[in-house]
Amino acid sequence: MPNSQLVHILLAEDSETDAEMTMRALRKINLKNEIVWVRDGQAALDYVFHEGEFVDRPKRVPKLILLDLKMPKVDGIEVLQKLKSTASTRQIPVVMLTSSAEEQDIVRSYELGVNSYLVKPVEFDRFVEEVSKVGCYWGILNKIPSNI
Amino acid sequence: MPALKTKKDMLISAGIVLAFVLLVVISFITYTRTSQFMASSRWVDHTYTVLSQINLLLSELKDAETSQRGFLLTNDEKFLEPYNKAVSNLPNSIQRLKSLTKDNFDQQDDIALFEELANRKLLFLEQAINMQRQHAWKGNEDILQTLQGGKMTMDELRLHIQTMTLREERLLDQRAESEKAHAVSTQRWILFGNLGAILLILTSFLLLRQQIKQRIVAQRRAEKTALQLEITNKELESFSYSVSHDLRSPLRAIDGYSRMFEEDYGDKVDEEGRRLLGVVRANSKKMRMLIDDLLDFARTGRQAMDRQEVDMNQLVDEVWAEVLVAEHPNPTLQFYKHSLQPVWGDPVLLKQLLSNLLSNAVKYSSTREQPKVEISSREKDREIIYQIQDNGVGFDMRYYKKLFGVFQRLHTAEEFPGTGVGLAIVQRIILRHNGRVWAESEIEVGSTFSFSLPVKEV
């Protein structure tokens, strides 16, 4: 993608340390794009739909959304459901980035149309490896419709 | 409690059986008594028949006498018709009476006397008729004498018939009297018998109702306990799941931040600093393994069972290949797999079970010069028993109780790595299959782990 620099990623993650490590892993692959970090599902929805504290943000659509499954207030599943059932946001790639390897969580996510599901490894080296692979694939290699 | 129940059960059964027997006895008594009453009523009829037969005889004799008198007066043979008829009928009538009373000797004697008297009477009648035919009547002394004799005989006959009638009536009275007594006692029998049966049935019914009530209460209690147990179990499971789940995030941070520290400031700390950091990372790794195993353990209890016919030969081959990859055993390791019987169970859970047992066998025999693992199966008492034998370091049977507990280890992590959850998972899987698991071991000789699974219920 020629304008990969312009890609901006929304990271919804309630754990500060996980968020920092994710961002560090993404930067490792020299992804110079903007990463917006929100701490819960409500904030993620507000960001995408220009509501609440994000009512005045510039009209830009994230090219990739990294969603944690278990978050306070609104959890990842609910965010996913809302995104995939709204015409304007349905095409945005959503990657679940979670600690849960539960079959039911995986099944539910795919039923709601998740693009990818990744279980966060506990070991840091593997964590960095896998998150950067996701960033590389979905953020750089993957082609998305130009109207997003 | 169970002894009491059986005693009560026996009481109820005895009551019902007794009531049944009583009813059968009463039915029998009622039947025989009714038959007796029918017989006695036939006897009453019989008595009346006898009495009327006696009267018939008397009236026939009277007819004969009246007819003879008429002839004596008129000398007209026409008057003799009833006489002739009586004479010809009388033997038959007497014979009939005889046969009616053939069971009674007194009456037979009476009838014999009666017959004699009747014959005598008829003889007097005949004599007078004959005299009348030879001589004319009118003051004939002979005839008068004959008539006199006939009258006396007739009086005797009347008297005798009275005796006979009396005797028969007395007989009737006696029979009626004894029947009356019988009837009263029968009535009592039936009444008391029925009352007894009703009482027994009622008692049995009350006992039964009481028992049913008790059982319902016990059942409700059991249901409540089961429900509570289920809720507690679910809570415990979700607790252990969320604990092990939520522990991973801080753990990732510990590992991640120490790694980040190493990356960013590694050149600024000395060797001791890096060693300390290494210890932090090694421990977080160990904790990660513990948590993963704990998650596996929690999952084993929650997963739904999907039972089917499982080819154990194929499953063991599959698991063995995976174990070899994971454990990197000594190349001298020998593996003997005897032909294994198929089993009815959940293939995913059984795979986990075999994986844990086989990797244990490989692990604990890894320090041997000639490590050996053997698996076999046999069927006994509707169970299929599988046996995994190794020639490893074994364990002390004194600590057997701890063997299948969660986080219980009989070896230090330095000797053999592990978290102590594998055998707990094995036990849980076996329990969910309604099977049994056990082990035998001797230190420095080897261990044998056996588990049995029930054959499929048809």
Interface residues (C-beta under 8 A of the other chain):
Chain A: S15 T17 D18 M21 R24 S99 S100 A101 K120 P121 V122 E123 F124 D125 F127
Chain B: H245 R248 S249 P250 L251 R252 A253 D255 G256 Y257 S258 R259 M260 S284 K285 R288 I291 L295
